[in-house]
Amino acid sequence: IVIDGLDECDDENMQVAILKLLAKAVRYEGFPLGIFITSRPELHIREVFDTKDIIFATQVISLDRIPGIAQDIRTVLESRFTRILNDPRFRRCLTSVPRPWPSSDAIKKIVQRSSGQFIYSATVLKFVSSPNHNPASQLEIVL
């Protein structure tokens, strides 16, 4: 069973109910399935995982602690920002932007806010590269 993005379910009570239901299921000897759940570490979710009903059956893997993940995110950001900078659609509005663009501090902030997850940086890149807006202005909104 794979549940990707449990924290994105609209109702926190439903998130907790799902975890408690799964915790009850895995207590049965011979439970035939493995369960893989991805989520941001929201407090109410962490609290359920820390209970005696479920802690015995879990292994937490914190993505922001995977060696090299921050560098991987930085590499993707630098590559995609270079594409945006060289994109003919944005050439005129980015001619006066100081180089390097974005600054290393801006990239560092985005990497830190990503917390080891590519989804944040991918969302930033999508927002910044919106064809109807100035990428530099969009990036300032993010920062």
Legacy VTK file of the C-alpha trace (Angstrom):
# vtk DataFile Version 3.0
C-alpha trace
ASCII
DATASET POLYDATA
POINTS 143 float
0.000 0.000 0.000
1.436 3.381 -0.985
0.089 6.642 0.401
1.951 9.541 -1.134
1.503 12.949 0.490
-0.677 12.019 3.456
-0.289 15.568 4.761
-1.985 16.891 1.608
-5.313 15.288 2.544
-7.617 18.236 3.354
-8.775 17.006 6.734
-6.216 16.502 9.529
-8.685 14.275 11.393
-8.910 12.052 8.315
-5.107 11.851 8.141
-5.001 10.679 11.753
-7.882 8.233 11.160
-6.052 6.693 8.186
-2.901 6.201 10.252
-4.823 4.674 13.154
-6.659 2.310 10.803
-3.376 1.176 9.260
-1.820 0.808 12.721
-4.686 -1.474 13.708
-4.251 -3.550 10.550
-0.505 -4.143 10.937
-0.979 -5.466 14.491
-2.539 -8.640 13.106
0.021 -11.412 12.865
0.602 -12.351 9.262
-0.596 -9.030 7.843
0.293 -9.681 4.193
1.030 -6.152 2.968
3.748 -3.573 3.313
2.799 0.068 3.757
4.789 3.025 2.450
3.650 6.503 3.499
5.173 9.806 2.444
4.360 13.021 4.227
5.821 16.204 5.543
6.451 15.804 9.273
3.362 17.672 10.483
2.925 17.581 14.273
-0.348 15.613 14.301
1.148 12.994 11.957
4.363 12.660 13.984
2.301 12.267 17.154
0.461 9.265 15.681
3.717 7.680 14.528
5.131 8.121 18.036
2.337 6.134 19.712
2.927 2.595 20.985
0.308 1.323 18.528
2.401 2.129 15.487
5.990 2.911 16.476
6.929 -0.787 16.585
6.044 -1.240 12.926
7.565 1.886 11.402
10.833 3.064 10.006
11.103 6.805 9.497
13.293 8.051 6.669
13.855 11.781 6.825
14.545 13.026 3.307
16.356 16.112 4.499
18.950 13.842 6.118
19.800 11.877 2.990
23.429 12.665 2.134
23.756 14.853 -0.942
20.055 15.689 -1.353
20.611 19.418 -0.809
23.313 19.425 -3.489
21.020 17.557 -5.872
18.294 20.158 -5.338
20.844 22.969 -5.817
22.034 21.393 -9.074
18.490 21.175 -10.427
17.762 24.772 -9.411
20.921 26.124 -11.027
20.254 24.213 -14.230
16.613 25.292 -14.504
17.339 28.930 -13.602
19.978 28.969 -16.361
17.321 27.716 -18.790
14.941 30.468 -17.659
17.674 33.085 -18.017
18.426 31.911 -21.577
14.794 31.474 -22.606
13.983 33.848 -25.500
10.583 34.623 -23.944
12.298 36.222 -20.950
15.401 37.673 -22.562
14.080 41.247 -22.728
12.807 41.429 -19.128
15.926 39.799 -17.681
18.583 41.901 -19.464
18.935 44.315 -16.528
18.956 41.636 -13.832
22.297 41.487 -11.988
24.375 38.401 -12.701
24.612 35.760 -11.515
20.866 35.343 -11.410
19.597 34.241 -9.095
22.202 34.923 -6.459
23.780 32.086 -4.535
21.946 33.357 -1.431
18.604 33.066 -3.237
19.371 29.513 -4.313
20.529 28.684 -0.789
17.200 29.933 0.640
15.199 27.816 -1.785
17.312 24.739 -1.024
16.805 25.266 2.725
13.066 25.752 2.335
12.897 22.570 0.261
13.702 20.497 3.369
15.079 17.715 1.223
12.012 17.529 -1.018
12.078 18.369 -4.699
8.411 19.378 -4.774
9.085 22.770 -3.187
11.856 23.698 -5.603
9.823 22.376 -8.560
6.895 24.561 -7.495
9.172 27.597 -7.190
10.593 26.960 -10.659
7.125 26.613 -12.152
6.003 29.856 -10.488
9.122 31.771 -11.559
8.913 30.561 -15.161
5.269 31.533 -15.633
5.137 32.833 -19.233
2.982 35.838 -18.337
5.276 37.254 -15.676
8.797 38.559 -15.167
10.859 35.724 -13.636
12.917 38.105 -11.488
9.752 39.624 -10.022
8.262 36.187 -9.434
11.424 35.081 -7.633
11.284 38.148 -5.384
7.763 37.151 -4.343
9.058 33.712 -3.364
12.007 35.064 -1.425
LINES 1 144
143 0 1 2 3 4 5 6 7 8 9 10 11 12 13 14 15 16 17 18 19 20 21 22 23 24 25 26 27 28 29 30 31 32 33 34 35 36 37 38 39 40 41 42 43 44 45 46 47 48 49 50 51 52 53 54 55 56 57 58 59 60 61 62 63 64 65 66 67 68 69 70 71 72 73 74 75 76 77 78 79 80 81 82 83 84 85 86 87 88 89 90 91 92 93 94 95 96 97 98 99 100 101 102 103 104 105 106 107 108 109 110 111 112 113 114 115 116 117 118 119 120 121 122 123 124 125 126 127 128 129 130 131 132 133 134 135 136 137 138 139 140 141 142
